[in-house]
Amino acid sequence: MRAPTGEQYELEFGDLTATVTQVAAGLRTLRYGGADILEPFPEDSTPPSADGIVLMPWPNRVKDGVWELDGVPQRLAITEPSLGNASHGLLRYRPYTVVERSDSAVTQAATIYPEPGYPFVLDTTVTHELDTEGLTVTHTVTNRGERSAPVAIGAHPYLRIGDVPATQLTLTVHAGTRFETDDRLNVTGEAPVAGTKYDLSEGGIVADLDLNDGFGDLRSPEHVLAAADGRTVTLWGDASFAYVQVFTHRAFATKEAGEVALAVEPMTAPANALNTGQGLRWVKPGETWTAQWGIRPRGFASDSYLASWG
């Protein structure tokens, strides 16, 4: 039987292991010393709730699937029928092709061809590499067309620390603003988080959070999930990843009812960027844009390979 996510690429570096999928260039597993630091899903399953996938050429939602290009309305396929939006880009269900492979890294490529609502040709690559820092993910986008193309990049990892319950996990996000949304989760504005329940700069207990919210004005590129025993999992991004979405999912397919699966989604632009232009990168013909994020575990087994590099 062929896996719904295509080929499975097993990576290993010291105590770190990962499974990268051909479809959506996704992360199906990421473990450190045998402990899950991302929510895994079975090989015979599709990614539940976009678990681990790449979001390209836009993350999150485009309201009504409609935006304008040089004054001409563009209509994307509605891929979130329940809310009437175009969600998570064009590569969610597409297979990638391996470009380079080693024991600890894999680079995959996929091309976006013109389709209704997005009339551009982009060559994209995604490299997943395990190294002394943890997991590093590098994206490239090259415009093969004759006009500049609007692009944003995102990813959809769900963080965890082994089997530690959410009541014992704290999430810290150093953001200055939150994107307010309507009942269809479309952005209606951006407001300061200071003095509100959305201020996570001092950390918030994951079980107490109820979020499906984008954050901006990041004061730090690092978002930290911490356990009481001192273990941490940090999601970091370079300067391109200036936004993050936090989603406390309480109906995740592989979790018990009511348990929290925590998505911390690095994004180079917030939701609806094709309309607002906020954070959007216009990649010129022939230009290549590179952006990078990663996941860094610390404080796990004292005899682990990475601990000696900490």
Beta strands, then each sheet from edge to edge (+ up, - down):
strand 1: 8-13
strand 2: 16-21
strand 3: 27-32
strand 4: 35-36
strand 5: 54-55
strand 6: 61-62
strand 7: 66-69
strand 8: 72-75
strand 9: 86-87
strand 10: 97-101
strand 11: 105-112
strand 12: 122-131
strand 13: 134-143
strand 14: 149-151
strand 15: 154-155
strand 16: 158-159
strand 17: 169-172
strand 18: 175-181
strand 19: 187-192
strand 20: 204-205
strand 21: 212-218
strand 22: 222-227
strand 23: 232-237
strand 24: 243-249
strand 25: 261-267
strand 26: 281-283
strand 27: 288-298
sheet 1: 1+ 2- 3+ 4-
sheet 2: 5+ 15-
sheet 3: 6+ 9-
sheet 4: 7+ 8-
sheet 5: 10+ 11- 12+ 13- 27+ 23- 22+ 17- 20+
sheet 6: 14+ 26-
sheet 7: 16+ 25- 24+ 21- 18+ 19-
end
